[in-house]
């Protein structure tokens, strides 16, 4: 999350989720506003458009525990920084995992 600075128009992240988990959480965050074309998800919110490309990049192993990894590319078009921040905040909350 971009706590101390502006949300850029494009950036990349590595996340621990399967493609199906990522899609489920994305659709949960923005029901009815997500389209999918191959490995790219498109979210529209007013004038703002966000394209999210995902690619599986293996697993992260912690002892016997394995977590699937995705390389995720975010690209915003339209809207301003505050609109990007609002959308990203909703997405990040929807994709949080429980932990200890």
N, C-alpha and C positions, 0 to 999 in steps of 0.2 A: 504494500500500500504506500502511496506517496503522501506521507504525513507532513513532512516539512517543506515540500516544494510543489510546484505545479505538475499536473498530470500531462505528460507530453502527448502529442498527437499519435505517436507510435512507440511501442516498446515491446520487449520480449521477457518472458518469465519461464521458469521451469516449475511445473506443479506435479504433485504426486496424486495421480488419479488415472483411472482407465479412461479411454475415449467415451465409453458409455456413461460413466460417472460424471465426467465433465459436462457432457451434453445434458444429462438429467438436471444437474445443478444450474446450468445456464438457463434452461427452460423454466425451472422453478423460480429463478430470479426475475425473469421477464416473460411470464406466460403469454402466449399468443403473439409475441413480437420477435421471435427467432426463426429464421429460415436456415436451411442447411443445403450446401452444395459441396459434395465430396467431403473434404476435411476442413471446410471453411463454414463458419457460422456467421450469419449476418443479423444484427440486432438493430432495429430502428426505434428511435424515441424522438418524435417530433422531427426537427431538422437534423438531428444527430444520427449518424450511422456508425456502427462499430462492426468491423470485420475481424473475426477471431479465427486464426488458422492453428490447427493442432496437429502434432506429429508425435507418435509414440517413439520414445528414445531409450527403451529398456526398462530395467528395474533398479531400485535402490534396495540393497540388502542390509539389514540390521540383524546380525546373527542369523536365525532361521526365518526371520520375518522379511517378506518381500513387498515392496510398494511399487506399483507401475509408475513410470515417469512420462510426462508429456512436455515437449517444447511448445510453448504457446506464444503466438505473435498477435498483438493487439494493434489495430489501425483504425483510428477515429477519423471521420470526415464530417464537416459541418459542425454546428454548435460551437460553443466556446469552452474555455477551461473549466468553468463551474459546471457545465453540463457533463463534461467528461468525468469530473470528480464525482458527481452524483451517480452516474451510471456505474462507475468502477466501484464505488462504495457499496452499492446494492449487490453487485456481482461478488465482491470479496466476502461479504457477509453470508451470501447464499452458499459459498464454496468452503466455508470454514469447516474444519473437522473437529470432532471432540478430542480431547487430550487430557493428559494427567499432569 
